[in-house]
Amino acid sequence: TLRVGVFCPSWRSVGPCPGPRQRPAVLGLALLLALLLLLAAAVPRRWAAPSRASRRDERYLARAEELTATDTEDSSLNYGVVVDCGSSGSRVFVYFWPPHNGNPHDLLDIKQMRDRSSRPVVKKIKPGACCPSPSPSPPLTDGAGWLTAPSSPGISVTAAAPEQATPYLRPLLRFAAAHVPPRKHKETPLYILCTAGMRLLPERQQAAILEDLVTNVPLEFDFLFSKSHAEVISGKQEGVYAWIGINFVLGRFDHEDEEDAVITVALGDQGKSLVRKRTVGILDMGGASLQIAYEVPDSGAISSPLQQEEAAKSLLAEFNLGCDVQHTGHMYRVYVNTFLGFGGNFARQRYEEHVLNQTYVHNRLHNQQTGLSPKMPFLDPCLPVGLEDTVVRGGQTLHMRGRGDWQACVKLLQPLLAGSNGSHASLVETYKAPIDFSNSEFYGFSEFFYCTEDVLRLGGQYSAPTFTSAAQEYCSQRWEVLTQRFRGGLYSAHADQHRLKYQCFKSAWMYQVLHEGFQFPLDYPSLRTAQLVYDREVQWTLGAILYKTRFLPLRDLRQESIRQAHASWLRLSFVYNHYLFFACILVVALAIVLYLLRLRRIHRRQLRSAQHTLLWLDKVVVPLGQGSVP
């Protein structure tokens, strides 16, 4: 049999060995101490920050889950509905999010809902017979400078009959109601946000349309909907919402992840600052307008002459995305501006008018016939070699033939950056908040992506020298060669004859806007052109619902605080405060040491008592025994 014992080499120097009854207790305490030491070695690894690889894996899995069907059977999910009443029609988007994680520094994890076929839950409509279409009219701008299209069939066509506003949106709301679980309707917020088309209407007509929606929508649908949930948003708000949506999808509001670059942000005028993850700016060039939005970390950026300071205040938006206004971790200061007439198609129209006028003036002064017939065309450096085109303006006709000189085209476009006849703002002179090009990042959408990818196949990371070389090579080719390449499938599937024809011009215009208008350095390394973010299109409505629902986590935080108040001491110590766990280990170890020391003192006391007994026996008992011997 195996016998376990405790060996004491010298009881005089160390103390007496524990007795048979005390040895199991000492062995148990020793095993407990060993177990606690093992836990102390293992627990820090569990509480340590996850590695970069694990964080990347978590983000990848989260993005993969966004592409799967939404589990409508999960009763813990929350839903939200946003209706975008735009100038070209109206669309409804349905979003969902799980309960807040309890961290007051984190935002809601909002995602777009997907149906059983994993398709995004979105629907678009245009006015039907109930709403007369307006007569065509030239493009206009709203007060914020954003392009509007009054001839488009948006909700603004109900201005003459405001009672038709609710019937107009009824198909969208029914679509959303069919996808949101019925048990969730009463707690699902509904936001109806109107943009360009509505901004053109007089305030009286705007109010009449919104009043009809606020009055009649709750009579048919059980969504959480009130007067503050229906509004006409400004162009500035629309730009801010787009900026929020892009940065949210890119994870730039997740400040706990220290893997990405950071910036120092000034808070208010008290001289306070914080360091957090760097956000991205967005560039978006459409057919008619050009938009830019980016964070301005330095609060002193608006310190400028009085006129520019006033302009800066109207172009800067300051807001807090966090659920607690006392927390400054999600305070943002964003510059937003839109330039009407600086989109790719409008810029081409302005360029053609400029060339036509200059050519006619030149012909009168020099008695020439340039451009007046196909035999004597104007040689356009912004068209591919040999391509023939005709420009007609106000009864005047200009015949053009491409000569494919990209560098000359870039120089010819320089005056267009200053606008034209005061009808368009100057891209050069308009106030722009300073950009720290050494610590910033931008994404270019729409024409920025089409210019680099559809023909040149350079989408993604932008490099000015590479782009310039590819654009020059394309422009120098004869039109017959380009069309042959197009038929051979050498270009993107999205490329068409219009793209081939104006690619030379648009690439030169994009170059001028980027490097002369916005002053981006030629060696700027942090611009990406993209159409999708993580394989999905990001709408400004995502940023809108993030902003509108930013206070909802307070409800979950209150529930979490109540639950924590009734939680056990073990959970509080082992989950929320690992420092307390290590303190417990030290207390237990100290208790064991004190117990052993007390045990040693007891044994010493017993030893002294035994020695006194032996001495008494030697002095008293033994002599008495000796006296009785005969």
N, C-alpha and C positions, 0 to 999 in steps of 0.2 A: 504494500500500500504506500501511496505517496503522502508524505507528511510535510506540512508547511509550518515553519517556525520562524521566530524572530531571533536573530543572533546579536548579542551584545558583547563586544570584545572586552570591555572593562567596565564593570558596574561602579567601580570607585571613581573613574574619570568621567563617565557619561551619565551615570545614574542607573538605577535598577531597571531591568527589563520589565515590560508590562506583564502582568499576570496572565494566566490562561483566559480569563474572562475579558480582559481588555485587548488582547491581541486581535480578535475579529473587528473590533471597533476601529483600531488603528489602521488595519488593512483596508477597511471600507473607506475611511477618510483618504487614504493614499490613492485608492482607485478613483474616488470622486475628484480629487485634485488633478489626476492624470486626464480624466474625461473633460474637465473644464479647460485644461490646457489645449486639448485637441480641438475643442469647440472654438477657443480663442484663435487658433490657427486657421480654422475653416471659415468662420463667420465673416471676417473682413473680406474674404474673396467674394462672398455672396453680396456684400454691401458695396464693394468697390464699383467704380464707374465702369460701365460696359466698354469694351474695346471699340475702336473705330470700325473694325470689321463687323462686329455684332450690331452696331448702330446702322451700318449700311444695309445689313441683312434685314433688320427690322423695317427700315424705310422701304426696301424693295418689296417685302411681304405686304406692307400697308398699301403700297401702290397697286400691287396685284389684286388685293382684296377689293379695291375701288372699282375694278373692272368686272366684278362678279355681281350677280343679282342680289338686290337688297332683301334681307330676311325680314319680311313684314310680320312674321309670327313672333319676333322678338319684341316683347312688350316694353323693354327698357329704352328702345330707340325713340328719338324725338324727330319731328318733321317740321319743315318750313317751306312756304311757297312764295315765289317771287314772280310777278308779272312785269315784263319789260314792254312798256307801251312805247315803241320806237317810231321812227318816221317812215319806215318801210313795212310796217305791220307790227303785230304784237306777239310775244312769245311768253310761255310759262315754263318755269324751271322748278322742279321739286328737289329739295335737299333733305338730308337726314343727318343725325349725329347721335352718338351714344352719350350716356350720362357723363358729366364733367368728372375728371379724375381727382378733383379735390385740391389740386395745386393752384393757388390764386394767381400764379404767374403764367399759367397755361391758358390758351384760348380753346374754345370749343372745336372739336375735330369734325368739322362740317364737310360732307361729301355729297356729290350729286347722286340722286337716287337712280337705280337701274331696275328695269322690269325683269320679268322672268327669263327673257331672252338676252339679258345683260346689256340691253340698249339704254342709253340715257333717257330719263323721263323728261322730255321736252317736246313742246308742240308750238307751231307757229300758225297764225291765221292772218288773213287780210279781210277788210270789210267786204260784206256781201251786198245783196240788193237793198239791205236796210239802210245802207249808208252811201250817199252819193259821193262820187269821186270828184275831187276838186280839179279845177282847170290848171293846166301846166303853168308854171312860172319859174323864173330864174332862181338859182340857189341863193339863199339868204344866210345870215348868221344870227345867232341869238346874242344876248348881252354878254355872254362869256366868250364869244368868238368861235364857238363850235359850229361846224357845218350843219345846216338843216336842209331839209328837202320838202318844201311845202306841197309839192305835187305828189308826194308819196302817200300811199293808202294806210295811214296810221289811225290811231284813235281820234286824232284831231278832226277827222271828217265828220264826227258827231257834234261839232260845235254848233251847227244850225239846229240840231235836235238832241240836246243833252240827255233826254230820256232814253236814247238809244245806246248810251254808253254801257250799261249793264248787259243788255242783249248782245252787244258786240263782243264782250269778254266772256259771255256765258259758256261757249264751247271750251275755252281754256280752263275755266274754273271747274267745269264738269270733268274734264280730263284729269286735273289734279285731284279732285275728290275721289275719282275712281281708283287712283293709285295709292293715296294715303289711307291706311286702315281706318275704317269708320270710327272705331273707339278712340282714335287720336285726333279727330277733327276739331273738337272743342279746345284743344290745347295746341293746335298747330297755327302759328302766326302766318298771316297772309299780308304781303306787301305789294301794292300796285304803284309802280314807279314809272312816271312818264318823262320822256326825254325830248329830243329835238323838235318833233312836230308840235307838241303841246307848248313848247317855249315860245313859239311864234304867235300863239293866240293871245288876244287881250286877256287881262287877268279876270275880267268878268266871265268870259266864256270858260276859262280854265276852272274857275270856282264852280260853275254850273255843272260841268262834267264830273268833277270830284264829288260834288254834293250828291249827284245821282248814284255814284258808286257807293258812297258811305251809307246812303239810305237803303238801297235796294239789295246790295250784295248780301248783307246779313240775313235778309228775309229768305234767301234761297240756299245759303251755304252756312255751315256751322263753324267755319274757320274763325280763329281769333283775329278779328278785324275791327279797327276803330278809325277815327278820323285821322289820327297821326300816321296811319299805315298807308294812306293814299296821298301822294304828293307829286309835284312836278320838280324834278331835281335839276340843278344847274349843270352846265358843262364842267365846272370845276369839281362838283361832287362826282360826276360820272368818271372823270379822270382819276380821282382819288380811289374810287371803288375798283377801277381796273388795276391800279397799283397795288391795292391791298390783295386782290385775288391772285395776282401773279406771285407776289412774295409769299403768300400763304401756301400755295401749291409747292413752291420751291423750298419750304421749310425755314424761311428766314425769320420767322417769328418765334422759333423754338430756341430760346436763348441758352438752354442748358447744354446744348450740343456745342462744344468748343472746337469742333473740327474745322469749321470754316473761318474765313477772315473776319476780323472785328473792326469796329470803329469806336471813337470816343464821341459821345453825344453830349452837347451842352444842354442843360435843363434850366430854362427861365433866365432871369437876370441875377440870380443869387450866386452865380459862379460855380454851381454844382454841376457835376458831369457823371456819366456812367459809361462803361465799356460793354458793348453788346455786339451780337452778330450783325454783319454788314448786310444791308438790303440791296436790292437791285433796282436800277432805273429802267424805264421802258420808253422805247421809241416806236411810234406807230405811224406809218405813212400810208394813207389811203389814196383813193383816186382824186379827192378834192382837198383834203386837209392833212396837216401834219401835227401830231401830238407828242409831247414829251412830259414825263413825270419822274421825279427822283427825290430822294430824301436829302434834306439840308441839315447836316449834323450841327453846324455852327449857328447859334442864335444871332450872331453879329452879322450874318449874311445880308440882312436888310439895311445895314448901316450904309447909307448912300445919300446922294443929293435928294432933296425933298421930293422932287417929281418922281424919281425912280423908287424912292421909299414907299410912296403911295401905291405905285404900280406893283411893287413887291408884295405889299400886304394883300392886295387883291389876288395875287398869284400863289401865295403861300397858304397852305392849309395845315393847321395844328390840331391834333386830335389824340385821344387816348383809347387804344383798342382793348385795354384791360378792363376787367370787371370791377376793379376797385380804383376809384379816382385818386386814392392816396398813394397807390403804387405807380411809380414812374417808369417801370421797365418797358411799358408799351406806349410811351409818349413818342409821337412822330411829328415831324415837320417836313411837309412835302411840297415841292414846287411843281405846279401843274400849269401848262399853257398849250394852246392850240393855235395853229397858224392856218387860216383859211386861204386857199389858193396855192398852197405849197405842196399839195398832193401830186402824185405822178401825172395824172391825166390833166389836171388844171394847169400844172406847170408847163406841159406840152402846149396847151392852148395859148397860154401867155407868151410862150416862146415863139409860136407861129405868128401871133399878132405883132410881136416885136420885130421879127424878121421881115414880115410883109411891109410894115410901116417904114422900117429903115431902108428896105430895098426900093420902095417907091420914092422916097426922098432922095436916095442916091441916084436913081434914074433921072429925076427932074434936074438935079444939079449937074449931072454929067451927060445928059442927053443920051442915055442908054436904054436898052430894052430888056435888061436882065429879068428873068422870071416871067416875062409876059407871054411866052410861048414855049411849047415843049422843046423847040430847037435851041433855045437860049435859056435854059433853066437856071435857077439859083442853086449853087452847089452847097448843099447842106452838110456840114461836117458831122451832124448828129444822126445821120441815116447811113445804113450800110452802103457800100460801094455799088453804084448802078441802080439802086432802088429809086423809082420815080413816084412822086406824090404830088397832090394838088391841094392848095389851101385856098378856101373861099371865105372872105370876110367882107360884109357890107357891100356886096356887088363887085368887089375886087378879087381877082384870082392871081395866085402866085404858083408857078410851076417850079417844082423842086426836084433835084436829083442828088442822091447821096454820094458823098466822097469819103466817108468813113474815117475821119480824123478825130479821134477821141480827145486828144489833148486840146485841139482847137475848139471842140464842143464844150469842154469844161470851161475854157476862158470865155466863150460866148455866153455861157449861162450866169456868169458872175453878176451882171446887173440885176438879174431877176431876184436875187436874194434881198434886194431892197424894196420889194413890192412894186406896185405899178399905180401911178397917178393917185396915190393915197387911198385906193380902194382896198388894198391889202396891207397888213402890218409888215414892217420890215423885220426880217429874220435876224439881221445884223444889229439893228439899233434897239430892238425890244429888250427890256430887262430880262436877264437870265441869272438865276442864283448861281454862285460859284460852284464849280465841280472840282473835287479833289481827284484828278485823273490818276494819281499814284495809289489811291486806295478807294476804288469804286468799281462797279460792274454794271453793264447795261445789256438789255435784251432788245433786239430789233424785230418788229413784227410787220406783217403785211408786205408792203413794197420792199422793205429792207430784206425780207426773206426771198421774195420772188426775184429781185434783181440779182441776188447772189446765187440762187439755187436753180431756178427753172431752166436757164440756159448755160450759165457758167459752172454750175454744179459745185459751188463753193459755200453752200449753206453750212451754218454752224459757226465755228470760231472765225472771226473776221480778221483778215490781215490786209492792210492797205496796199503794200507792194504787190502781193499776190493778186488782189482784186484788180488793181490798175493794169497789171500785165495781161490778165485774162480779158479785161474789157477792151483794151487796145487791140488785142489779137482778134476779138470778135468783130469789132467795128471795121477792121481793115479787110475783112473778107467780102467777096462779091456776093450779092444777093442770091445769085443762082447756087452758089456753094452752100449758103446757109439753108436755103429751102431744101436742097438735096440732103443735107445732114438731118434736117427736121423729118423728112420722109423716111430716112433711115433709122429713126428712133434714137438718135444720139442725145436728145434733150429730154427733159423731164416730161412725164405724162401730162403735167398741168400746162406745159407750154403750148401756145397756139400761134397763129399767124400774127395776131396783134402783138404778142410778146416779142416775136422775132423782129418785127418791124421797128418797134420803139425801145428795144433793149439797149441799144447804144445810147440813146438820149437818156433813158431812165437811170442807167448806171452812172452816167456823168452827173445827173441831177442829184442822185443819192450821195455821190462823192462830195459835191459842193455843199449840200445841206449838212452833211456830217462834219466835214473838216473846215469849212469856211463859215457856215452858219452857226453851228454849235461849238466850233473850235476844238473838236476832238483831235488830239495829236496823231500824226501819221503812224507812230509806233505804239498806239494804244492797244494793249493786249487783251482787254477784258470786255469785248463786245461780241455777243453771240446773236446771230440771226436765226429765227425759229418761227415755225408755224404752230407747233404744238409744244406743250410743256408736259413732259412725262407721258407722251402719246395721247394727250387729250387737249381739246380746245378750252381755254379758260375765259369765261365771260365775266364782265364787270358785275353781274348779278351775284356772283359768289362773294365778291368783296362787299357788296351791299348787305347781304344777310349776315356776314361776319360782323359788320359794324352795327347793324340794327339789333342783333341778339347778344351784344357783348356783355350785357348785364345779367343774362340768364344764369351763368355759373354761380351767381350769388345764392340762388335757391339751392343748388346742389351743395354749395359750401356750408350753408346753414344746416342742412341735413347731415353733412359729414361731421360738423362740430358736435351736434347732438349725439351722433353715434359714437364719437370718440369719448364723449363725457361718460358714457355708460360702458366703455370697453374695459376689458380686464387689464390688470397691472402688467401681466405678461406681454400683452400686445403693445402696450405703450412703451415698455422697456425694450422689447426685442425687435420691434418693427420701426418705431418712430424715433428711438434714441439709443443708438448702439453704444454711445458713450456710457450710458447707465448700465448696459450689459457688462462692460469691462469693469465698471465700479463694483458690480456684484461679484465678479470673479475675485477681485482684490479683497473684498469683505470676507468671502468664504475662505480664501487662503489665509487671511489674518486670523480668522476664527480657529482654523486648524492649528496654526502655530501657537496661538494662545492656549488651546486645549492641550497641546503637547507640553508646553511649558508648565501649565497647571498640573498635568499628570506627573511631570518630573518633580515638582515641589511636593506633591502628595507622597510620592515614593521616598523622597528624602526625609519627609516628616516621619513616615513609617520606619525608615531605616534608623533614624535617631531614637525612636521609641523602642525599637528592637534592641539597639545597643544598650540603652538604659536598662532594659529588662535583663539582658545578659549580665550586665555589671551588678545588678541587684542580686541575681542568682548566685554570682560568684562570691559576693560579699556576705550574703545572708543565708541562702539556702545551703550552699556547700559547707560553710563552717558548722551549721547545725547538724548536717549529716555526719561531719567528722566527729562531732561531740558524742554521737550515739554509738560510735564504734567501741567494742569492748577492748 
